[in-house]
Amino acid sequence: MGASASTPTAERAADAVAIARPVCAAGDGSATGNSVAAFKYVGMANKAAIIMVKTDFTDAGLIDGASYIFARAAALGQPAVVNMSLGTNLGPHDGSLDLELGLNALVGPGKIIVASAGNEQTLKEHGHLTSKAALDSLTFAVPTYAGSAANDFFLLDGWYEGTDNYTVTLISPAGITFGPLAKGSFLNGANLTDGRVYMENNYISTNNGDANVYIEVSDISSAPRPKAGGWKVIMTPVSVPSAGAVHFWSYSQLSPTYPAGYFATKFDPDMTISAPGSADSVICVGAHVTKGSWTSSAPGQAGPWAFSPAEILNQLCSFSSNGPRRDGVLKPDLTAPGSAIASALSTSWVAGGAGAGWNPVLAVDDGKHAVLQGTSMAAPHVT
């Protein structure tokens, strides 16, 4: 199963699915060009039978797609493994999302699911603070952006122990204060100058019994766009019998160039495994480096070329998401090659040009394959 991007827009936004490039692991390498010998670029499972499923990337759609693949394989009397090179960085990061529980229920003998770990290690999308006896805070930075007719928004998804009790306060870049918001309540803010704010503090029940803090700042309902600058989140303890750990993960959509918001303070590169890779019964794959450069077929630009920052051979990829889960369970389960991985070159990708992320130097020497990097490239090696 490939991947795309979902678009959260309302108070309870759908999980944001990270963009991933599908990897063809089943090619036999016979397609070639530029006098390069055939079979130089052979897929990892070049004799496998393939079932491709189109999905809408909702939880139900992903679960239905995996269920369909297993059912078709069973009808053929064959085992099956489902590749999910996709993920969301939102959620409790403990395997308890509806999507993860639904996929767990499908796994069994001859039915395996493999998912990418995510590429969030250095993106500053995870903030971690500690507030037991005194308040603590972190700041989420919204970069400068122009905005457009598309919805602009950012989400902060926070989690703390269900036995703890905090109030939550949000302060905008212009100093507008929202809250303090008591546990068990929500705030539907007015369309103020810094954007429309919606907040929840343990307002909706969760599968794991922990408390969820949800913050959405958007321009829906004709509100101003979310203001660039630092948005401060303050957690004030009321009663905290636990160690007082509070974790936030972020997602942002800021048009038209889509710069990513980030935690300017309290950034933590750990616990960045995306779901469904964090599910109990899903094999989660990180990325390591087996190749750092390639020769391109782009006219006059043979290279060698490498991604920036340059990856170090035989090391973990600098982008590969770190574990453990928030509950301490170790993830990813293993790593596989994920840097400068060659796969079949899509003509529609080339036709899409720079707007689709195409760069001619990504085409390798035979002109029929191209390289990308990411845990979405690593997962199919295991699949």
C-alpha positions, 0 to 999 in steps of 0.5 A: 500500500502506498501513501499520500497526505490527509488534510485535517481541518476541523476541531477533531482533525483526522490523523495526519498521514505523512507523505511517502513514496511507494517503493517497487520491490518486485521488479526483476530489473529487466527494464534498463537503458543507456547501455546499462546491463539488465538486472542491475536494479533487481527488486528485493522480492522479484518473484513475489505476486503483488496485490495493490490496494487504493485507499483513502488513508482513513483508519477504516480505509487502511484496515479494510485494505489490509483485510482485503489483501489477507482475504485475497491471499487466503482465497489463493491459498497463499500467505501474505505480508502487507507493506505500509510505507506511511504513518502519522506522528500524532497519537499516544505513541503507545500502540493504542490508536484505533488504527493500531488495534484494528491492524493488530486484530488482522495479524496472525500465521501467514498474515504479517504487516510491516510499516515504516518507522517514520522520518521525524528524528530531526524535525523537532515535532516532539516536545517533552516537558516535566511538570510534577510540583511546578508548572513547565512550558514549551514553545511551538514555533510557527515559521513565517508563511504567506498563506493562501485560499487553502486552510492554514493550521497547526495541531499539537497533540499532548498526552499525560498519565490518566491519574494526573491532573493539569490545567493547560494554558496557551499564549499566542505570539501577540500575548493573547491567553487561552485558558487555563483549561481544566481537565475534562473541559474544552475551549472553542476560542473566538476568531481573534487576531492570532487565529482561531483556537480550539483546545481540549484537556482530557475531554474525549475518552481514550483507548489507553485511559491516559489524558489527551491535550488537543490544541488546534489553531486554524483559519477556519470560519473566516478566522485570521491565519495562525500567527507566525512566532512562538506559541507557548503551552503551559502545563500547571499541575493540580495533582500529579502522582506520576513522574509528571511527564507530558509529551506533545507531537505536532502537525502543521499545514501552512500554505503555499510553501508548507514550512513545518512548525517545530518545538523551539524549546523542549524538543526531544528526538526520541519517541518519534516512531509513527503509527501504525509502526508503533502497533504491538503486532506490526513490524516497525522498520527504521533505516540504515545506510548501505549506499550514500551516493549514485551516478545520475543519467541527467545530461551533463550531471552524472555526479556522483550525487548524494542527499544532504545532509550526507549519510554515513555508511553502515550507520543509522540514517540521520532522519530515521525516527527513534523509539521507544514508545511512550510506554517504554516498549522498544521500537523500531523492531529492526532497520533496513537499507533506506538511503539512496534506494533505487526503484522503478522511475514513474513517468507521471512523477517526471511529468509532474516536474519540480512541483511533484518533487522531481529532480532529474539527478535522481534518475540513476545511470540507466534512466529507468530507475530513480533514488529516494531515501526514507523509512518508506524505502526501508520497510519494503526490504523487510516486506 
